[in-house]
Amino acid sequence: MSDTVAALHGHTVPMTRVALLGATGSIGRQALEVIEANPELELVAATSGRTPIDGLAPLTQVGGDPAALLERAAPDIVLNATLGFAGLPATIWALEHGVTLALANKESLVAAGELALAARERGGGLLIPVDSEHSALFQCAQLGEPESLVLTASGGPFRGRTREELTDVTAEQALAHPTWSMGAKITIDSATLANKGLEVIEAHFLFTIPYERIEVVVHPTSIVHGVVRFRDGASIAHLGYPDMRVPISYALTYPERAETPIPALDLTAGPLEFFQPDVVTFRMLALAREAGERGGTYPCAYNAANEVAVAAFLEGRIGFLDIASLVESVLGEIDGAPARDLDELRDADRKARELVWVS
């Protein structure tokens, strides 16, 4: 911890030095709100992918590998909200250096699960998930060893539609998420259920639990964020209004719970309903589970192909259903051999991207 102290509620507490990666994205902007509201949090470094940063922190960087910036900043906690595979180097840096990692970049564990866990083993640092679902599972799992996990999915804007009804949907329609306000890429992933597929793989590595004990249910109101089942038959659920400031605040102030402006849940507001996901229409969920079970660099290829396909859909070059078709094609063409280091993983990522054919 830093030697800097601040007066808070009549006594002094050590300041927590925060490096925020992806400061200009959806998670980054909400993280800035959380940091500003908590005097014990000090923003010492910030990065963005392409958008300029104006005076957010003493140390800032746009693009590139943030390792040198993190070395200079010496943070207590790294909040990695970088989008996509590009967030991987920062994840490995934090885990290798034993720095607490608040992880909103799910692709880090999807693409590099084994390498990331090995880095955490060497560094000995704490990994706290920031995704609302994994944060919920992490919090519930504080009560004991999970027997199985339940991830909830809103179902996105196209819940209940058939494949035929999805043939001509537009990017604008796919971006109209019913419960969450997120960036474009993750919103499309929610519409295809790829986001939930990525979360299944992430949960496997976070909790070292077999895929057959990770369940996905559709929960349209996004009130229940996750359920942990225990061997005695008990199930513990995490509930709350859908607002990312809650898991962000939890990760940055762990093990304490800082106050947030989110109201307490009104349990009389309406029923809590759950449904089985339609994995025939929304094939990205089934493809993710298949990639995860095959192991090696198949999850990396799934993530890479999806990133390219989603970008093509947002640019109007392919249709909505083409996303899953392209990803399935790539998974059928690669050998999926395990990566021994980051260079081999980058090579697997590059090869998968090159195999995504779009006109």
N, C-alpha and C positions, 0 to 999 in steps of 0.2 A: 504494500500500500504506500501511497504517497505520504510524505511528512506533513503535507498541507492538511489543516483541519478547518472545519466550519462550524459555526454555532447553529444548532438545530434543536428546537424544542427545549431550549434552556440548558443544553449540555453539548459537549463537543463530540464530533464523530469524525473518523477518518474519511477523507475524500476518496472516492472511487474514480480512477482515471479511465475514461471511456474512449476507445477508438471506434468511430462509426464508419463502416465501409458501405457505400451505396447511399450516401446521405441525401441525394436528391430524388430517390425513388419513393414509392408509397410507404414502405416500411421505414425508410430513412427519415422521411418527413414526420411521421408519427413518433419515431424515436426521439427526434429533436424536441417535440412537445414534452415527452416524458422526462428528458434530461433537464429541460428548462424548469419543470415543475418540482424537481428534486434537488435541493441545494447540496446534497451529499454527492451528486454526480458531477464530474468535471469533464467536459469534452476537450480532449487533448489532440485529436487528429480526426480528419474526415476525408473521404475519397468519393469520387463519382466516376461513372463510366465515361460520359462525354459532356455532361452539362457542367458549366463553370460553377465553382463554389466561391461564394463571396463572404469571407470573414467569419466562417462558422467556428473555426478552431485555429490554434496557433500553427498547426501543421496541416496542410491540405495537399491533395494530389488529384489530378484528373487523368484517368486511364493508367495503364501500366501495372506492373507488379508492385503491390504495396509493402513488400517486405522491408525495404530500407526505411520507409516512412514509419512503420511499426517499430523498428529497432530504435529510431530516434525518439519516438513518442513514449516508449516504455509504458504501455497501458496496463491497467489491472484487468480490464475486460475488453474483448474485441467483439463488437456486434457486427456480424457479417451479413449484410443485407444486399450484397452484390447479386446481380441477376445471372443465373445460368452457370455453365461450366467455368466461366471466368472467375468465379468466387473461390475456386478450389485452392490456389496457392495461399491465400490468406487463412483458410481453414487449417491447412497443414502447418503453416507458420505458428499459429496460435497453439495448436495441439503439441507441436514439437517443443515450444518454449514454455509449456506449463502455464500459459495465460488462460484465464477463464474465457471460454468461447460461447457467446450467445449466438446461436446459429439459426438464421432465417434463410440461408442459402441451402435448400434441401438437396440441390444437385451435387453438393460436395459429398454427401454420404451415398447418394444414388450412384454416382460415377466412380467414387473412390472409397467405398465403404471399408474394405479390408486395409487399404493404405492409411486411411484416416484413423481407424481403430488402433493400428500399430503405432501411429504417431502419438496418439493419446497415451498409449501404454508407456512409450518412452518418455514423454513429457510430464505425465502425471497431472495434467490440468483437468479442470471441470468443464464438461460440455452440457450446456443448457439449451434445449430446443426452443425456438421462438415461434415456429408455426403454431397456430392456435390448437390444432389437434394434438400435436406432439407435446406441446406445453401442458395440455390437459392430461395426457397420459403420464407425463413425467411427474406432475403434481399428485395424481392418484397413486402412482407407484411408490410414493414416499411411504405409503402405509404397509408395504410388503412386496414380496416377489410376485410379479404377475403370472397368472396361469395362461391367460390369453388377452388379446387386445381388440377393441372395437373402435375403428375410425368412422366418423360420421361425414357424410357428403351432402351438400345442399341439393345436388342433382343438377345444378346450373340452370340456365334459362330454357333448356330444351327437355327438361324432365317430362317423361310420358310420351314423347314423340317417337314415331317409328323411323326406320332408316329412310323410307321413301319421303317422309316429311322433312328430312334433313338435307335432301339433295341440293336444294338451292338456297339454303340459309346464308345470310351475309355476315361479314365480320361485325357490322354494326349490331346485328341481332345477337351474335354470340358474345359481344362485349356487355350486354345488358344483364349483368348478374343480379339475381333477385335479393340477395342478402348482404353481400360483401362489396366493399369498394376497394379495388385492387388495380395493379398495373395491367397492361394489355396482355402480355404473354401469360401470366398466371390466370387471368380471367378466361382466356381461350382454353387453357389447360383444364379449368374447372368445367367448361362447357363440354369438353370431350371426355371428361373423367381421367385424363392423363395426370392431372394434379393429384388425384387420389391414388393413382398407380404409383407415382413418385413417392407419395407418403407411405405406402405399404412397404416399399423397399427401404425407405429411411427408417421406418419403425423397426424393421428387421435388424438393422445395424445398431440403432440406438439402444434397443432393449435386448439384443442378442436372443431373439425369440424366433422359432421356425415360422415360415410363411403360412403353414396350415393353421396356425393359431393366431392369425391376424385377419380379422373380419372387417368388411366394409358394409355399412348400411346407409341408405339414403334418408336424410332427416331434413326436410325442406326449410324449416325455420332457423336452422343453425344455432339452436339454443344449447343442445348437448354437444360438447366439443370432442368428447372422448369417453370411453368406458374401459376400465380395467377389471377383469374377472380374476378372482383368486381361487385357490384350490379348495377352499372350504365352502364354495358355492356362492359367496358374496360377490357383488358387483358394485364398484364405486364409480360414479360418474362426475364429470366436471360440467357445470352449467353456467351460463352467463350470456348476456347480450353479445352479438357478434361485433367486437371492436378490438382491433389489434393492439391497442394501447395496453390492454390487460396483460397478454403474454409478454409484450416488450417490457413493461414495468416489472413483471415478475422476474424476468431474466436479469435485468440490470440491478435489481435490489435484493436478489436471492441471498440468503434464505429469509429475509424479511419480506413483508408485503406492504409496499408503499400505497398511499391513498391515490386513487384515480378519480376522474370526474364521471366514471361510468356508473349509472344507477344500479341499485340492487334489483335482482330479477323478481318480477311479479309472477308468482307461480299460478295465479288464477287467470292469467292473460289468455290462455288457450291450450289446447291439447298438444302433447308431444307425440308425434307420429313417426314411425320408422318403416322403411320398405327395402326390399331386396333390390340391388342395382341391376339394371338391364345391361349385362355385359355382351349381349349379342349386338344391340344397337350401338352401344358405347364401348367399342372393342379395346380402347386404349387401356382400360383397367385390367382386362384379362392379359393383354400383351405385356404389361408391366410385371404382373405376377409371374408370368412365364419367363421373362428375362431375369427376374430376381432368382427364381428357382434354378435356372441354368447357371447362374453365377458368372465368374470370370469377368470379362468386359462386356457381357451382354447388357447389363444395366447401363453402362456408359454409352453403348451404342443406342439404346432406347432413348436415353436423354438427348444425345446429340442429334439423332434423326428427328426427334420431336421438335427440338429448337428450330431446326432448319425448316421443317414442314409448317410449323406455326407462323414463322416469319413469312413464308410464301403465301399462306392463307390470308394473313393480314394485308399483304400487298395485292391480293386479288388474283394471284397466279394459279391457285388450285382451289378446289372446293373443300367444304368442311369435312366430308367423308374421306377425302383423299389423304388427310393427315394420318389416320390409322393405317390406310393401305400402304403408304410410303414407309411408315415405321415398321410394319410387318415385313415388307420386302427387304429392308436393310437387315433386320434380325435374321432373315433367312439366308443372307449372303455372307455374313462375317463368320469368322471361326470362334470368336469369343474367348480366346485364350487369356488367362489371367495376366494382369500387368504387375511386373515386379517393382516398378518405380514410377515416378511421375512422368518421366519421358516416355515410357511405354504406354502409359495411360493417355497422354496427349496424342500419341500416334494413333491409338485406337479411336479416340474422339475424332481426329481428323479424317481417318479412313471412313468412319460411319457417315460423317457429313458429306463426304465426296460421293457416297453411294445414293444419296437422296436426289433422285432425278425429278426436276420440275421444269416445265417449259417456260 
